[in-house]
Amino acid sequence: MTESTSGDSTTQPDSALGFTALGLVPELVAAVAALGYEEPTDIQREAIPPLLEGRDVLGQAATGTGKTAAFALPLLQRIGESRNDDERIVRGMILVPTRELAMQVAEAVHRYGREYGIRVLPIYGGQAMQQQLRSLKRGIDVVVATPGRALDHIRRHTLRLADVKMLVLDEADEMLDMGFAEDLEAILAEMPASRQTALFSATMAPAIRAIASRHLTEPVRVTIEREQAAPGEAPRVREVAYVVQRRHKVAALARVLDMEAPTSTIVFCRTRTEVDELTETLGGRGYRAEALHGGLSQEQRDRVMRRFRDGASELLVATDVAARGLDIEHVSHVVNFDVPSSPDAYVHRVGRTGRAGREGVAITLAEAREHRLLRNIEHATKRKISIESVPTVFDLRARRIELTRASLEELLTGGELDAYRGVVESLADEYDVLDVAAAAVKMADQAADGRPSEDEEIPNETVPRRDGRPPRESRGGRDARETREPRARRGDRGDRGDRGDRGDRGERGEIVRLFVGLGRKAGVRPGDLVGAIANEAGVDSRDIGAIDIADRFSIVEVPGEAAEHIIRVLRGTTIRGKRVLARRDRDAE
């Protein structure tokens, strides 16, 4: 395997190296120039030449590095070289994890290939099958599909892959996380052996390397590291954690948001229930928040994303699955309302901010018992997460006064104050002019702050030291103080689906969501699912996480290392007298 690594090298490529030097034909160079791209990104510079040569490529790069163009441009050029204008057959296939990403990639391929007259079709669940069938029948050059719907068409014999020249697996780790491993293997089995394959993933887990070894031929390995700050410089993404009890998390989030004053924020939650409740709570506190999860229809999801992109909403509260594949450039802040269950999940979330050279902030709200998860993330990412104290009431008031001062200064420099001088002059005859000004500042401050005032301090929980010595003091924030209040009772910990928190169990490893094809209409209750998993699969009931029960199905959080065993056991048992369909959750596909 040939390896090419960029992003942390001291030898930077010549800035004059443009798209023409990569071997692209004039039509594609003109297309990217018309879209405003002047120089290729690292992933484009490293991946395009070997792909044009017909080599397989195994690329590791995060969202926002320009990888869509890195595989789309070579794909279009290779198709253009072999394409007959009178013949419309599928020569390019791109597999992606979500319908949102399918639409985005298809749009990009269309823009790049407009001069070639390339026809591209996105295929995903939730779209009318007849519409897709009509488009395929008319003839398509490139298909961008989610695995489930692609396999459906293959089995219907409406999507023929015998002439595919190039296959791209984009966000491969996300597809595996969503339970598409079997679908991918089935699709790859239908592909011609002579095809060229490109696999792109933000992380290189063992399962990704296994797919690469089975289905890629002597691939060129391209690794684009996350941009590191030079010595003495601040990193582009500031990563910080606040350690608080769960019952204080909403108040802590509001306090931090008020201090940060973000332009746009994605808040990640674990469950749909938590997303809906947090969205409603934040709305009641005066924030313009929108919910995004797998329970929304495609029309609802599109409306939510449109409002967020247009700035009509400032907060997007989402589950991991629902947010996968979203391509939003202007996210200034990412918030983990809970510590992600794995470092890979953390990397994907944080990758939503600080893109295209912009600065960003990644905030994590953690409980004291989750400190080991934070350390695991630090170890895996080789980046420090600063533990800070929640801003105090004093900090918040000072911040608001600072913002009011900035607004007043802008008015003073802008002029046009003559209409108001008479009021000041008349009051100055009876009161000290400084008191008049202070009263005006107070009135402006109260008018600008439309959110509820908070007079209670939010306690910070202690964080165990790495060296085993007594807990250290949290850093940051005025009047930070060491506290350890009694652990919250179950009723204080907020909703975790249809079950409460599993109690004081210490650290949990990777959490996997399982889809169980029985719900309320079958009479299923949380206890039925816990009993089946604990008794039949031999899993400690305290290791079972949140359970969401819908009318026709249920979602259960289980330990990752036991997930496949639990699936096999559930498939061989009955619940409420009915056979069980169980698999990893991929509801938002």
N, C-alpha and C positions, 0 to 999 in steps of 0.2 A: 504493500500500500504506500503510495507516494503521499507525503504530508507537506502541507503549506500552512504556516501559521502567521497571522497578522494581528495587529492591535497593540502589541507590547514590544515590538522591535524598535531598536534605537535607530535603525536605518529606514527612513521613510521613503516611499516611492516618489519618483519625480512628479511634481504637481502638474507638469505639462502633459502627462500621460492621459489621453482622453479615450473616449469610446472607440474611436477609429483604430487606435493602436492595439485594441483588444482583438481585432479581427472581424468586427461587425461590418456588415455591408452598408453602403451609403444610405439606403432607405431606412434602416433601423437607427443609424446615427442621427439622421434628420428627425426621426420620430421622437427620440429622447431629447434632442435639442429643442424641438418645438414645445416639449413639456417643461422646459426650463432646467433640465439637468446638464451641468457643465462638465463635471468630473465624476468618474465612477467611484463608488464606495469600496471599502476594503473587500467585502464579500464579492462584489461584482468584479473587481480587479483580479481576484484569485480564482473565481469559479468559472467565469465566462470563457477564457481560452481553452481549458481542458474540455469543457462541454462542447465547444465548437469543433474540437478535434475528434469528438465522438467518444471520449472517455467517460466512464462512470465517475460520479462525484459524491462524496460523503461530507456534507457541510454542517458545521456546528456554528450557529449564529442566532442571536436573539431577534425577536420582533423589532422592527424599526431600523435594521441595518441595511435595508435595500435588497434583501434576498429575492423578492418577487421578480425584480428585473434581472437578477443574476441567473435565474433559470428560464424566465419567460423569453428573453432576447435570444439566447442560443436555440431554444425550442422553435421559435418563429423562423429563425434563419435556416435551421435544418429542414423544417417543413417546407419552406419556400423553395429550397433547392431541389426538392423531389416532387413538388406538387404540380399537378396538371389542372389548369384553370377550369376544365370541363368536368373534373372529378372531385366529388366531395365525400371523402372518407375520413374516419378518425385516425389521425396520425400522431396526435399529441394527447396525452392523458395526464391530468394533474389531480392528485387526491389530497383533500384537506379535511380537517376535523369537523368544521361547522359550516352551516349554511351562510353565516355572515362572511366568513373568509372565502367561501366559494364565490359569492357575489363580488367581493372586492378583487380577488385574483382574476376572475373573468373580465371584469371591467378594465383592469390593468393590461391584460393580454389584448383585449380589443383595441385599446388606445395605442399600444406599441405596434400592433399588426395592421393598423388601418390602411397603410399604403399597400400592403400585400393583399388586401381584400380577404383576410383570414376571418372565418366564421368560428365563433367560440360560444359554447353553451354551458351555463352553470346548471348542475343537476344536484338537487338536495331534497331532503324530506320536507313535507309541508307545502310543497309546490304541486300544482295539479299535474297528474301523470300524463293526461292527454296532451297537455301543452308541450311537455318534454318529448312525447312520442312524435308529435307533428314536426318538431324542430329536427329531431334525429332523422326522420324520414326524408326531409328536404336536403339533408347533407350537412355535416359539421366537420371542421378541421381539428378543433381542440375542444376537449371536454374537461371541465373543472367540476369535480364531484366529491360529495361525501361518500365514504365507503359503503354505508348501508344502502343508499339509493343506487349507487353504481352497480352493486352486486344484484340488486333487484332487476335492473335493466339487463344485466348479463344473463341472468337466468330466464328472462323473458325473450332472450335473443333479439332484443331491440338495440343493444349496444355491442357492436362487434369490434374486437380488439386485434384482429389478425394483422392489421397494417400499421399498428402503433410503432412509431420510430423512437419515441422518447417518452418515458414515464417519470413523473416527478412526485415524490412523497414529501409534502410540505407539512411542517409542524408534526413530524412523525411521533414524537414523544407524547404529544397531546392525543393523537389518534389511539395510541396504546392505552393511555390513561383512561380514555373513554370507553374502553372495552372492544376496540375494533380489530384486535389481533387476528382473530379467526377470519373476519371479512377480508382483511388485507391479504392473508395467505391465499384465500380463495380467488381473489382478483389477480394476484401475481401468478397464480397457476394458469390463468387464461391468457397471459401475455406471451407474445412471441419471444423465443429465447434470444433472438438477435437484437432485441430492443436495447436502447441506452437508458440507464437509470440514474436519477439524481435523488438523493435523500437528504433532507434538511431537517435539523432538530436543534432546539435550544440547549438540550442536554444530551449526553451520551451515556444513557443508562445501559446496563447489560442487555436488556431486551432489544434496544436499538442496534447495538453492535451485532447481536445475533442475526437480526434481519439483514443487516449489511453483509455479513459473511455468507449468508445463504443466497442473496439475490443480487448483489453487486459484484462486478468482475474487476478485480485489481483497481479499486477506486482511488482517485486522488482525494486525499483527506485535506479539507480546508477548515481551519479553526480560527474564528474571529473572536478574540477575547473582548470582554467588556472594557471599554476605554478606562484606563487608570489615570488618576491625577498625577501630575509630575510632583516630585518632592517639594514640599513647601506650599503646594497649591491645594485648595479645597476640592473634594470630589464633586463631580457634576450632580450626583444624587446623594443627598444627605440622608442617612439612614439612622433612625432614632426609635427607641422603644420607651413606653411609659408603663410602669408596673403598677396596676391598680386592681382592686377587687372587682369582680364581675358586676356587682350591683352599681358600681360607680362608673362603668365604662361609657355609658351614653353621656353623662355629664362631663367626663374627661374628654370625650371626643369633641363635644361642643366647645369646651374651653380651648382645646388645642386648635380647632378650626378658626375660632375667633382670633387667636393670637397669630396664626399663620396667614389668614386672609387669602386663601387660595383662589385662583381663577377657575379651576376645574378640578374635581376630585373624584376618584373611584374608590368606594369603600367596599371591601370584600368581606362577605359573611359566609358561614358554612352551609346554611340551610335556607330554603325558600321562606319558611316561617320567620326566621330571623331577619331576612331581607325586608319582608313586608312590614314587620313590626318596627324595625329601625327606621324605615322610610317614613312611616306614619309619625313616629316620635320626633324625628328631625323636622318634619313639616310643621308639627305643632310648636316647635321652637323657632320657627321663622326661616328655616332653610328651604331652598328650592330643590327638593330631592326627588329622584325618580327611581323606581325599582326595576331591576332586570333579572329575570330568572326563567327557568325552563317551563314554568306554568303559564307564561304569556303566549298569546298567539303571535304569528309572524307579523301581522299588522300592528299589534301593540308594541312588539320589539322595535320595529322600524320607526314608529312614532317616538318612542323613548330615545332611541339613538339620534334621531333627527333633532329633537329638542336639546339633547346634550351637546351635540356638535355645534348647534347654532347659538349656544350660550343661554338658551331659555331656562335651563336647569343647571345648577352649579355642582350638584352632587349626584353621582350615579351609584346606587347601592346594588351590588350584584353578587351572585354566586360565581365560583370559579368556572363552572361549566358554561354558564350563560355568557361570560365575558371572554371566553376563548375565541380567538380569531378576530377580535375587534381591532381595527387599525385606526387609532385616534392619536393625532400628533400633539395636540395641545394640552394633554393632561399634566397639570403642575404637581399634583399630589396623589399618592396612593396610600390608602389606609388599610391595614390588616386589623379588622375588628377582633379577630382571634389570631393567635400565632398559627401560621400555616402548618399542616401536618407533616410536610416534607420540605427539605431545602429546594427541591426542584419547583414546587408550587410557589415558594417565596421568590425564586428567580423569575418565574413567569409573571407574577404580580408586579414586582418592582420594575420589570422591563417595560411596563406601560408608561413610565414617566422618565424624564431625562433623555428623551429621544432627539435624534437629529441635532446633537450638540447643545440642546437646551439643558438648563438646570432643572432638577426635580427634587422632591422630598418623598421619602418612604417612611411611613409612621406605623408602628405596631403597638397595639394595646395588648399587654400580656398580664397574666396572673402570675403570682410568685412561683407557683408550682410548675409553670411552663418555662422556667429559666433554662432548663437543659435543652429544650427545643431551640431557644435563641442561640445557645452555644453551638448546637449542631449546625445551625444555619451559618454562623460565623465561620466555623471550621470548613464547611463545604464551599462557601463563596470566597473565603480568604479576605473578607471585609469586616470591618468593625461596626457593630451596631451600638450606638451610644445610648446608655441608659440615663434618662433624664427625669426630673420631677415634673408632675403635672403643674402647669402654670397656676399660681395662686390668684385669689381675688384681687390682691394688690397689683399683680402683674397684668391682669386683664384690664383693670381700670386705667393703669398707666398706658397700656397699648391703645385703648380707646381715646384717651386724651391726646396721645401722639398723633393718631389719625385725624382727630378734630383739628389739632394745631396745623397739620399739613394742609387740610382743606381751607382753613382760614388764611394761611400764608398764600395759597393759590389765589384766593379772592383779593387779598391785599395787592399782590403783584399785577392782578388783572385790571385794577381800577374800577371805574364806573360805580363809585360809592357815594356820589354827591347826594343822591336822593335820601340817604340814610343819615347824613351828617346832622341834619336838623334835630333828629331824635336824640342823638348823642349829646349835642350841645345843650338841649333843654334839660336832660337828666344830669349833665355835668354841673348845672347851677345848684343842684340839691345834693348830689352824691359825688364821692371821689371818682375820678375818671377811671382809675384802675378797678374799682368795684363794678362800675358800669361794664367795662370790658370783660371782667370775670363772669358777670351774670350772663352776658351774651355768649361766652364760651360754654357755660353750663347749659344754656338753652339749646345751643347747637349740638352739644354732646348728647343730650337726652333725646333730641329729635332724630339724630342719626342712628341711635341704637334702638332698633325695633324689636330686639329679642329680650326674653325675660332676664332680669338681673339675678345673679346668684351671690349670696353672701356666705354660703358654707364652703369651707375648704374641702378639697378632695384628698383623702389620705393616700400616700404612696406606700405600697407594700415593700418589705425588705427583700433584697436580692442576695442569695447566698454567694459568698466569695468563691472564686475559683480555687483558691489555695486552702480552703477549708476553715479559715479563720472566721471570727465573728462577722456578721453582715456589714457590708460597706454602706456608706451613705449614698443615696442617689444624688446624681449631679444635676446642676441646672435648676433654674427657677428660684425665686426669692423665698426666703424663709422655709426652704425644704427641710422636712424633719422625718426622722426614722419612726415608722409606726408598724405595728403588727396587730391588727384587730382580729377577733375570732373569725375563722373561716365561715363564709356565707352559708346559711342553711339552704337546703335544696330550693325552697320557695323563693329565695332571694336571687337565684342565679339566672333568671330569665328563661324564656321558653327554648327548649332544645327539640323542637318537633313535638311529637306526641308523648315523649318521655322527658323526664328531668335529667339533670346532670348525673353522671354515674358515681358521684361521691368523690372522696379523697383517695384517688387511686395512684397519685403520683403521675409519672410521665407515660404518655401513650405514644407508640411509634406511628408509622404511616397509617392514615385512616383511609379506608376504601368504602365507597358507597355502592351498595348492592340494590338492584332492582328485583323485586319479588312480585310476580304477576297475580297477586290476590290483594284485595282491599276491603273497604267498608261494606260493599255490596255482598261480599262473601262472608261477612260477619267477623272479619279479622280484627283482633285487638292487639295492642303492643305486647301483652303478655303471651299471646300465641306465638309471635315471632321470636321473642326472647326464649320461650320454652323450647321451640324447635331448634334454635341455634345452640343454646346451652346444653340441652339434653342429648340431641342427636349428633351434633358436631363436637361436643365436649369443650366448648368455649366458655370461659368464665363469664357469667352474666354481667359482671361489672366492667368487662372490656367491650361491651356492646354500647355504641354511642347513640346518637339521635335517631329517632324513628319517625318518619312522616307517612301517614296512612291516607291515601286518596280513595276515591270511590272504587277504582278498578285495579290499583296497584299500591305497593308500599316501597319506601326507600329506607334502607337500614345502613347505618355506619358500623363497620366492623374493622378489626385489626387487619392491616394489609397482608401480613404474613400468613393469616389464616383464611383469606378471602376465597382462594380457589377450592380449598377443602370444604368450606361452608357451602359454596355453590354446588359442589358435587353431592354433598349430603342432602341439601334441600331438594335437589332434583329427584332424589330417590325416596322422599318422604311425602306425607300429606299434612295439610293444615286445614282444620275444620272439614275433614273428609274430602278435600280436593287436592289433586296433584299440583305441585309447585313448579312454576317457571322461574328460574333464578339466573341472573347474570350480573355483570358489572353494569352500573348505571350509565346510560348514554342518552338520557331523555332529551337533551338539548340539541341533538343532532339535526 
